[in-house]
């Protein structure tokens, strides 16, 4: 997902972002949405999303070229749809689906401290980049910005309770990025 310069994803702990309105679609109040969830059925008719804390029911949905076209309740005109451009679609955190063991939502990892197995603090996860084969944690700390591959050989533990990720650095990782 591309976030415009100076734009940030909302960080309200009560809500989780699942999409962003890209543009109006047609003249009857539909919107084109960039999905930001691994659960596309969140956009099924009858489901509910929140925009600025206000719940809206999904009346219709269909997929078009990797984006979802939604008809939201009470959004009945091109003007109303246009007013939603750039807005975030969220769900209450209470609606999160459980993940398999050792899988985490991005919001759970962002902000965690990253420590080496030798006990050295590298910084905090500030972003997560999907690469197709594995994610890459963007860690900012005293070494500047480090890119840590989220692979089993590197990430040894994720400890949500203590707010830390423990990594075993592969040879050359710090030297190549410092």
C-alpha positions as CSV (number, residue, x, y, z in Angstrom):
1,X,0.0,0.0,0.0
2,X,1.4,3.4,-0.9
3,X,1.1,6.1,1.8
4,X,1.5,9.6,0.5
5,X,4.4,11.7,1.9
6,X,3.4,13.2,5.2
7,X,0.4,10.9,5.5
8,X,0.2,8.3,8.3
9,X,-2.1,5.4,9.0
10,X,-4.3,6.0,12.0
11,X,-3.0,4.5,15.2
12,X,-6.2,4.3,17.3
13,X,-5.7,1.1,19.3
14,X,-9.5,0.6,19.3
15,X,-9.6,0.3,15.5
16,X,-7.6,-1.5,12.8
17,X,-7.3,-0.2,9.2
18,X,-8.6,-2.7,6.6
19,X,-8.7,-0.3,3.6
20,X,-8.6,3.1,2.1
21,X,-11.0,4.9,-0.2
22,X,-9.1,5.6,-3.4
23,X,-11.8,7.4,-5.4
24,X,-15.5,7.5,-6.1
25,X,-16.8,4.9,-8.6
26,X,-19.6,5.9,-10.9
27,X,-22.3,8.4,-9.9
28,X,-24.4,6.4,-7.4
29,X,-22.2,6.6,-4.4
30,X,-19.9,3.7,-4.8
31,X,-16.3,3.9,-3.9
32,X,-13.1,2.2,-5.0
33,X,-11.1,0.8,-2.1
34,X,-7.6,-0.3,-1.7
35,X,-7.9,-3.4,0.5
36,X,-5.3,-3.7,3.4
37,X,-6.4,-7.0,4.9
38,X,-5.7,-10.6,4.4
39,X,-9.4,-11.3,4.8
40,X,-11.2,-10.0,1.7
41,X,-14.5,-11.2,3.0
42,X,-14.4,-8.2,5.4
43,X,-15.9,-6.4,2.4
44,X,-18.9,-8.7,1.9
45,X,-22.4,-7.3,1.9
46,X,-23.8,-7.0,5.4
47,X,-20.3,-6.4,6.9
48,X,-19.6,-3.2,8.7
49,X,-16.7,-0.8,8.4
50,X,-16.0,2.4,10.2
51,X,-14.9,5.7,8.7
52,X,-13.8,8.3,11.3
53,X,-15.4,6.2,14.0
54,X,-18.8,6.1,12.3
55,X,-20.1,2.6,11.4
56,X,-21.3,2.0,7.8
57,X,-22.8,-1.1,6.5
58,X,-21.6,-2.6,3.2
59,X,-24.6,-2.9,0.8
60,X,-22.8,-4.3,-2.2
61,X,-19.2,-5.2,-3.1
62,X,-17.3,-6.5,-6.1
63,X,-13.7,-6.8,-7.1
64,X,-12.2,-4.9,-10.0
65,X,-8.5,-5.0,-11.0
66,X,-7.3,-5.8,-7.5
67,X,-9.5,-3.2,-5.8
68,X,-12.9,-3.6,-4.2
69,X,-15.8,-1.5,-5.3
70,X,-18.2,-0.8,-2.3
71,X,-21.6,0.6,-2.0
72,X,-21.8,1.9,1.6
73,X,-25.1,2.6,3.4
74,X,-26.0,6.4,3.4
75,X,-23.4,7.1,0.6
76,X,-25.8,7.7,-2.3
77,X,-24.2,10.3,-4.6
78,X,-21.0,11.1,-6.4
79,X,-20.5,14.0,-4.1
80,X,-20.9,11.9,-0.9
81,X,-18.5,9.3,-2.3
82,X,-16.0,12.0,-3.3
83,X,-16.0,13.3,0.3
84,X,-14.7,9.9,1.4
85,X,-11.6,10.0,-0.9
86,X,-8.5,9.2,1.1
87,X,-10.4,8.1,4.2
88,X,-9.5,5.0,6.1
89,X,-11.8,2.0,6.5
90,X,-11.4,0.5,9.9
91,X,-12.9,-2.3,12.0
92,X,-13.0,-2.5,15.8
93,X,-10.1,-4.4,17.3
94,X,-12.7,-6.7,18.9
95,X,-13.5,-8.0,15.3
96,X,-10.0,-9.2,14.7
97,X,-9.7,-12.8,13.6
98,X,-7.4,-15.1,15.5
99,X,-4.2,-15.9,13.6
100,X,-2.2,-19.2,13.6
101,X,0.6,-19.5,16.2
102,X,3.7,-17.5,15.3
103,X,1.7,-15.2,13.0
104,X,1.0,-11.5,13.9
105,X,-0.8,-8.5,12.6
106,X,1.4,-5.7,11.5
107,X,0.1,-3.3,14.1
108,X,1.2,-5.8,16.8
109,X,4.8,-5.7,15.5
110,X,5.1,-2.0,14.7
111,X,6.8,-0.2,17.6
112,X,8.4,-3.3,19.2
113,X,12.0,-3.1,20.2
114,X,14.4,-5.3,18.3
115,X,17.2,-7.0,20.3
116,X,20.0,-9.3,19.1
117,X,20.4,-12.7,20.7
118,X,23.6,-11.2,22.3
119,X,21.4,-8.6,24.1
120,X,22.1,-5.5,21.9
121,X,19.3,-3.1,21.2
122,X,19.0,-2.4,17.5
123,X,16.0,-0.1,17.6
124,X,12.3,-0.3,17.0
125,X,10.2,-1.6,14.1
126,X,8.8,1.4,12.3
127,X,7.5,-0.2,9.2
128,X,7.0,-3.6,7.6
129,X,7.7,-4.1,3.9
130,X,6.1,-7.1,2.1
131,X,8.4,-8.6,-0.5
132,X,6.5,-11.6,-1.7
133,X,8.6,-14.3,-0.2
134,X,8.9,-12.7,3.3
135,X,8.3,-9.5,5.1
136,X,11.2,-7.1,5.9
137,X,11.2,-5.2,9.2
138,X,12.4,-1.6,9.0
139,X,14.2,-0.9,12.2
140,X,15.2,2.5,13.3
141,X,17.8,3.0,16.0
142,X,21.4,4.0,16.8
143,X,22.6,2.3,13.6
144,X,20.2,4.4,11.5
145,X,17.7,2.4,9.5
146,X,18.2,-1.4,9.3
147,X,16.3,-3.8,7.1
148,X,15.8,-7.1,9.0
149,X,14.4,-10.0,7.0
150,X,11.5,-11.7,8.8
151,X,12.7,-15.2,8.3
152,X,13.1,-18.1,10.7
153,X,16.9,-18.0,10.5
154,X,16.9,-14.4,11.7
155,X,13.8,-13.8,13.8
156,X,14.2,-16.1,16.9
157,X,11.2,-14.9,19.0
158,X,8.4,-12.3,19.0
159,X,7.5,-11.4,22.6
160,X,4.3,-9.3,22.5
161,X,4.1,-9.3,26.3
162,X,7.5,-7.7,26.7
163,X,7.4,-5.6,23.6
164,X,10.4,-7.1,21.9
165,X,11.6,-9.1,18.9
166,X,14.8,-11.1,19.3
167,X,16.9,-11.6,16.1
168,X,20.1,-13.4,15.3
169,X,22.0,-11.3,12.8
170,X,23.3,-12.9,9.7
171,X,26.9,-12.1,8.9
172,X,27.3,-8.6,7.3
173,X,23.8,-7.4,8.1
174,X,24.9,-4.4,10.3
175,X,28.1,-3.6,8.2
176,X,26.2,-3.5,4.9
177,X,23.6,-1.0,6.2
178,X,25.6,1.1,8.7
